[in-house]
């Protein structure tokens, strides 16, 4: 039976990282009530102890201040590395896309499975999981230093045409690698569950584009992969347009284009975004625009799986 670390044990472990830690607060052996775990506290998981630096914040655009109390940014007191502890938290919500309804929920068990499956894969976050006090599944994730794909592209202070010819080919290649990673999950009957551009981190050490946050799941009906595929389509539009091409912006800046838009040109998920980007950027190839239109309101056929999407993307890349 594993001996629980005492507060004295923890203080000895933390001593090598002082005064950076400025002493420790409470010691938690049970992670069930994650609201009680605050800055300066230590979480003990088996023979390991983690000093809590802060709660993580939601990275979704526009709500950066939303605190995720169940996700803690920590220092591993054994080696001083930065880790993310994801504690058990459950929530449910519904999403409606293209007349498909998805019942979504958070699943620590699913994320634990994918951490095992993706161990050593360069396009996924890395970590491990354990079942600790009260049967809680805690995921211990290696912190990735780098910007999200959303931040990286948003920070590029260049016009679209310069971006398209100078930056887009490399970004597109790395996006293909991300799609291959999703195809890898699907081939093992797993889903990412929350495919978004801020869930791809560009690792500044390896330059790999790495998927994070696998704990969302959804109840599928006809196609278990469709929610992931719609997410990939949104990212494809974002990288192709060097950001979202919004109708309000077009109305102000390009009224002649706005006046000839049709409903079928719009993003099927976000109706205030343009999918038919060739109407704004005529130099992008027809093959790329055809792929984008699979995710438009005018689409008659959708991609059924990541393999079909990947085949089109690889043909497009050959043209760039």
Beta strands, then each sheet from edge to edge (+ up, - down):
strand 1: 27-28
strand 2: 42-45
strand 3: 48-57
strand 4: 67-76
strand 5: 82-86
strand 6: 92-97
strand 7: 100-106
strand 8: 127-131
strand 9: 137-142
strand 10: 146-148
strand 11: 200-203
strand 12: 209-211
strand 13: 216-219
sheet 1: 1+ 2+ 3- 4+ 5- 9+ 8-
sheet 2: 6+ 7- 13+
sheet 3: 10+ 11- 12+
end
